[in-house]
Amino acid sequence: MGAGATMSARVAPQHTEIREGVCLGSSSPSPRVTFSDRMSASLSVPHVPAVIEAQRIAPRIVQTTISGHATLKLSEKGLPEFRRIVADMERPIWVSDSSLLTGYEPASIRYGRLWFEAFKSSGGRDLVVVANWSIAIMAGRAMGLGFGVRIENMPTLKQALEKAHALIEAGR
């Protein structure tokens, strides 16, 4: 992809026919990727409010919920609370629910490094992700690899939380 190129993805309602782009095929309905010149990605779905929330749900588990279209401004707004939470934790395990993510600005992904830095500075090593969109999964894995964070994708939040508790029981 050349300079200035962008990605956007649209969900085809209940079929897998592709008219443009590449089918990512991670779940039904199938997302489609197209390229344009505005560097953003989004799924065509009913309106979902844009939210990033962080909360401590157990002594060693921090959960973030990301929904709607993630922007740089939204990422900046959520970071202070995330930093405050993980600063008071020892070896946190991060559960990130992005199952309602409908799109993102690439700047918000780049800003994610600050989230990973805060997590790593508290001794965090494991991130369990709930994501149905291949692009979000790939972006998270690339960021995790760069920071030495193990990332596992789970299909539901319930399974992600069970995995986080299993990691704690396993001594991680």
N, C-alpha and C positions, 0 to 999 in steps of 0.2 A: 504494500500500500504506500503510495507516494506521499510527499509532503502535502498537507492540506486535505488529504483524503479523510473520509469519515465513514462510520458504520452506523446504520440504523437497522432495526429489526422490527418486523411486524408479525403479529400472530394471525394465522389463517384460521377462521372459525371452523372447527371440527372437520378439517380435511388436510391432507398433506400435499396437495398440488402446489407446485412452486412455479410462479410466473416470472420471478426475477430473483437473482441472488442465489444463495446456498442455504438449503434446509439444514438447520443445526440438529433437529430431531431428538432433543433430550426429553421432551414430554409432549403430550398432545394437549392443546393444539400446537402445531409445529411452528417455531419461530423462523422467520426468514431474514436474511441479512442482505442489505443493499448498501451501496456506497454513494456518498455525496460529498459536498465540499464544506460541510459545517461541523464536523467532528462531534457528533452526538450519536447516541444509540437509544432506541426506544422500542417498546412493544406496543402494538395497538390493542389495548384492552380497555374495559370500562374504567372511568376515572378512579384512581386510587390516590388518596392524599399523600403528599410528599412528607415523610417523617423519618428522622433518625433518632432513636431513643436508646439509652444505655441504662441498665439497672443491674445491681448486684442481687442475684437470686439465691445464692448459697455462699458459704464462707470462701470458696475458691472459684466460683463460677460467675462471670460477668456475661450478660446477654445484651446484644444489640439487636434492634429491630429496624430494618430499613425497608421502606415502602415508597411507592410512587417513583417519581423521576428524581434521581440523586443528582444534586447540583453541587458545585464548589461551595456556595453559600451554606447549603444544608450541612455539608461535611464539616465546615468551619464551626457552625453553630453547635453541633453535637460533640465535638472534640473535648471541650473543657470538662463536661460531665464525665465522659469516658476516662479522661486522665485522672480526675478526682477519685473515681471508683477504683481503678486499677492501682493507683498509688498506695491505697490502704490494703492491698491484697498481697499475699505471698504466693508466688507461682500460680497466677490465675489461669483458668481455662476459659477461653472465649467461645461463646456460642453466638453465631451471627445468623439471624433469620432474615434472609433477603428473598423469601418466597413471594413477596408482593412487590418486589422491585420491577418497575415497568420500563426503566431507562436510566441513563446516566450521561453526564458530561465527562469526557475524559479527564478534565482537570480534577474532578471529584475522586477519580481513581488514583491519580498522582498524589493528591492530598492524603490518600489512605496511608501513605508511608508514615505520616505523623501518628496515626492510630496504631500502626504496627510498632513504631518506636516506643510509644507509651506502654504498650503491652509487653514488649521485650524488656523494657527497663524495670518492670515489676517481676521479671523472671518467667513470664509467660512463654510457653513452648508449644501449646496445642490449641488449634482453632477448629471448631466443628461448625460447618456451614450448612444451612438449609437454603438451597438455591435450585431453581428449576430451569434456569436460563444458562446455556453453555457459555456465553460470553462472560457473564458474571463469575461463573466458576473458574474459567481460565484466568481472568484478571486477578481473582483472589489467590489462586495457586501460584501465579507468577510472583505476586507480592510476597506471599509466604515463603517461597523458595529464596527470594532475595534476603529475607530476614531470618532464615533458619527456623521457621515456624512450620510444624507439621499440620497439614490441613486434611480434614476428612469431610466429605460431602454426605449428608444424610437426607433422605426424602421428606422427612417430617420433623417438626420441632420436637415432638415427643421423643422420637428416636435420637435426635441430636442431644437432648438433655440426658437421656439414658446413656449415651456414649460418653458424655462429659463426666457423669458420675462413675462410669466404668473406668475411665482414665484415672480418676482420683483413687479409686479402689486398687488399681494396678500400680499405684505409687508414682505416677507421672506428674 
